[in-house]
Amino acid sequence: MGETSKSPRVIKMRGDSSFTMNFSSALEHLMNGKKVRQLKWEDEEIYIVMHDDLLMIYKTDDNKVHPLILSAEDITANDWVVVGENRQVH
């Protein structure tokens, strides 16, 4: 009751996938210190970060980062987004 979440949010716009990207682009954002996630993930507070030159996944159930193992489906997906990045509709 009255709690606020301090984790980053993904700003999504229904019906607009123009801000999604492939994993190669997401990796560039990770290398620049951004957090990324896939839209298909049900828990919007799970995201990937680069930590000590390793890809790590942040999980809200224990508030820790864990080593990430990507599947071929993850690598070929085109639904990656930058977490917490606001996009304005023109």
Secondary structure by P-SEA (a helix, b strand, c coil): cccccccbbbbbbcccccccccaaaaaaaaaabbbbbbcccccccccccccccbbbbbbcccccccbbbbccccccccccccccbbbbcc
